[in-house]
């Protein structure tokens, strides 16, 4: 378990985009939205290769900026996602993929019941900047 993924202290990584640009040039962000609920469940990156594979296979395929490789989301765990719609912003430098889970949720973290969560499982309490786990 990664402490940053479970603790209730806000530690935003403001250097992430700079690091991604140095290590993985040619990527753009992708907001992944649950097609049924409208919930944003993940923000990740794609490059041309991952984008084309996603469009061809209709399966959520991204670019892993930590491993520098093609990443079919959930291939190892079985928590894969069908892309039902793809949207591009006005400047064509970010995407929204609307997806339908084939099974479960999207995050590699799990709640106390052992079930996968979606990535946005902590709420920022704006007065204190503390975090509240909404799916413990």
C-alpha positions in Angstrom: 0.0 0.0 0.0 1.3 3.4 -1.0 0.8 5.9 1.9 -0.1 8.7 -0.5 -3.0 6.6 -1.8 -4.5 6.0 1.7 -3.6 8.9 4.0 -5.8 11.8 4.7 -3.2 14.5 4.3 -3.3 16.6 1.1 0.0 16.4 -0.8 -0.7 17.6 -4.4 1.9 16.7 -7.0 2.3 20.0 -8.8 5.5 18.6 -10.6 3.7 15.7 -12.3 3.0 17.3 -15.6 6.6 18.6 -15.9 8.0 15.1 -15.1 5.6 13.5 -17.6 6.6 15.9 -20.4 10.3 15.1 -19.8 9.9 11.3 -19.6 7.0 10.8 -22.1 7.0 13.5 -24.8 4.0 13.4 -27.1 1.3 12.6 -24.6 -1.9 14.4 -23.9 -4.3 14.0 -20.9 -7.4 11.9 -21.0 -10.2 12.3 -18.5 -12.0 9.0 -18.2 -15.7 9.3 -17.4 -18.2 6.5 -16.4 -20.7 6.6 -19.3 -23.6 5.6 -17.0 -23.0 7.8 -14.0 -21.1 10.8 -15.5 -18.5 10.4 -12.7 -14.9 11.2 -13.6 -13.1 8.0 -12.6 -9.5 8.5 -13.8 -7.2 11.1 -15.5 -4.4 9.5 -17.4 -2.4 10.1 -20.6 -2.4 8.9 -24.2 -0.1 9.2 -27.1 -0.8 8.5 -30.8 -0.2 4.8 -30.5 -2.4 4.4 -27.4 -5.1 6.6 -29.0 -5.2 4.6 -32.2 -5.3 1.3 -30.3 -8.2 2.6 -28.2 -10.1 3.6 -31.3 -9.4 0.3 -33.0 -10.2 -2.0 -30.1 -12.9 0.2 -28.3 -11.0 -0.8 -25.1 -9.5 1.8 -22.8 -5.9 1.8 -23.7 -3.5 4.5 -22.4 0.1 5.3 -22.2 1.8 4.5 -18.9 4.1 7.4 -18.1 5.7 5.5 -15.3 6.6 2.4 -17.4 6.7 4.2 -20.8 4.6 1.5 -22.5 1.2 0.8 -23.9 -1.3 0.1 -21.0 -4.6 -1.6 -21.5 -6.4 -0.5 -18.3 -7.3 -3.5 -16.2 -5.8 -6.2 -18.4 -4.0 -7.7 -15.5 -6.9 -7.4 -13.0 -9.7 -8.1 -15.4 -11.2 -4.6 -14.7 -11.3 -3.5 -18.3 -13.4 -0.8 -19.9 -15.3 -0.4 -23.2 -15.0 3.0 -24.8 -18.5 4.2 -25.8 -17.6 7.7 -26.8 -14.5 9.9 -27.3 -14.5 13.7 -27.2 -11.7 16.2 -28.0 -11.4 19.7 -26.6 -11.3 22.8 -28.7 -7.5 23.0 -28.9 -7.2 19.3 -29.6 -4.8 18.8 -26.7 -6.9 16.7 -24.3 -9.6 14.0 -24.5 -12.6 12.7 -22.6 -13.3 9.0 -23.0 -16.7 7.9 -21.8 -16.4 4.3 -20.8 -18.5 1.4 -19.6 -16.8 -0.9 -17.0 -16.9 -4.5 -18.1 -16.5 -5.5 -14.4 -15.8 -3.5 -11.3 -14.2 -0.1 -11.0 -11.0 1.5 -12.3 -8.5 2.2 -9.6 -5.7 -0.1 -8.6 -6.5 0.7 -4.9 -9.2 -1.2 -3.1 -11.5 -0.4 -0.2 -11.6 -2.3 3.0 -14.0 -4.9 1.4 -11.3 -5.6 -1.2 -13.3 -4.1 -4.0 -11.6 -1.8 -6.6 -12.6 1.9 -6.3 -12.7 4.7 -8.8 -9.7 7.0 -8.5 -11.5 10.0 -7.0 -12.3 8.4 -3.6 -11.2 11.2 -1.3 -12.9 14.5 -0.8 -11.0 17.7 0.1 -12.5 19.4 3.1 -12.1 23.0 1.9 -11.9 24.7 5.3 -9.1 22.5 6.6 -7.6 21.0 3.4 -7.8 17.6 5.1 -9.0 14.6 3.1 -12.1 12.5 3.7 -12.2 8.9 2.3 -15.6 8.4 0.6 -15.0 4.7 -0.1 -13.0 3.3 2.9 
